[in-house]
C-alpha cells in the first residue's frame, strides 16, 4: 500500500509512519521540514505547508490511503492561524483525494470537538457538537469544523472517510500533558484544580497507532465504519489527580500541595486570557478557561463503537504504559 501521512513527524504521526513502514507499506510524509530521521527508515518527504493547495493536492497523487494527522495544536493563538492549518488544510487534503481518486482518508480528530467544558462521563459518539460560542479555545472549534467536512465527504463510490478521536495521548515523545506536569511539579508550582475526583480517560500512544491502522483496514464500500467518528482511549477512566499523584511519586517529584476550585480557576483563566489578548502576548497563559475545565471536570468516552466496528482493543494497559513512561523519563 502507498500511504500519505500529514504530520508524520509529530507524536501520533511518527508512530503511524513507523508502523506502516514496519508493515511493508510505502510511506510519504508531508510536512514543513526535511525530517532526516524519517528519511533513514525509507520515508519519502514532501516539504510543504498544509495551506499550500497545489503541493497538498499533488502529494495525494498515486496514494491508496491518506492519514491526515497534521494540525495546529495547543490552546493559545490566533484564529486565522488555526483556521488556515486545520480547516483550509483539511479542505486541501479533501480536494487532493478527490482530484486523484484516493480511496481512503483517515482523519485524526479529538474528543474536544464535542467538549463544552461540562462533565462528560462515558458519553458516546451521538453527543452533538457544542455551539461555536461554547468552545473555549480555537483548537477544538477548528478541529470540529474539519471533522464535519471529512465525515460529510464520505462517498462509498469515491472516497471513504473516517475520524478518530483519541483522548489525552501519553507516551515517550509526548510534548503536551506530562512534560508540563513534570516541569510544574519540579518547580513546586503544580496546583490541583477542582475537588480532585474528576474521572478522565487516557490513551497510550501504541493504542492510538493501532486504532489508526485498524481504521484503514476496516474501510470498504460496505463498511459500517465509513463516514463515522470513533472515540479512542484505554476504556478505563481514572481519577485524574490520583493518577497524576501516583505518576509524580514514581518519578520522585512532589505532588500538588495547593488546590483551587474549578469556578475560581475558570475566573483566573478568563482574566489571564484578557491580559494576554490586550498585551498581544504570544506565549501561552499559565491558566485559561479551557485548561481549568480540562483539569477540573470529568471527561470520559465510551469505546464500544470502536470495539464493534473497528475491532479495537487496547494493546497496552494503562498500568504498563505508565511504567514505560516512568522508565523513559527517569532514563532521559
Secondary structure, DSSP 8 states (H G I E B T S, - for coil): -EEEEETTTSHHHHHHHHHHHHHT-EEEEEESS--HHHHHTT-EEEE--TT-HHHHHHHTTT-SEEEE-----SS-S-HHHHIIIIIIHHHHHHHHHHHTT-SEEEEE--GGGG--SS-EEEE-TT-----GGG-SSHHHHHHHHHHHHHHHT-BTTTBEEEEEEE-SEESTT--SHHHHHHHHHHTT--EEESSS--EE--EEHHHHHHHHHHHHHH--TT-TTTTEEEEES-S--EEHHHHHHHHHHHHT-----EEE-HHHHHHHHHHHHHHHHHTT--S--S--HHHHHHHHS-EEE--HHHHHHH----SS-HHHHHHHHHHHHHH-
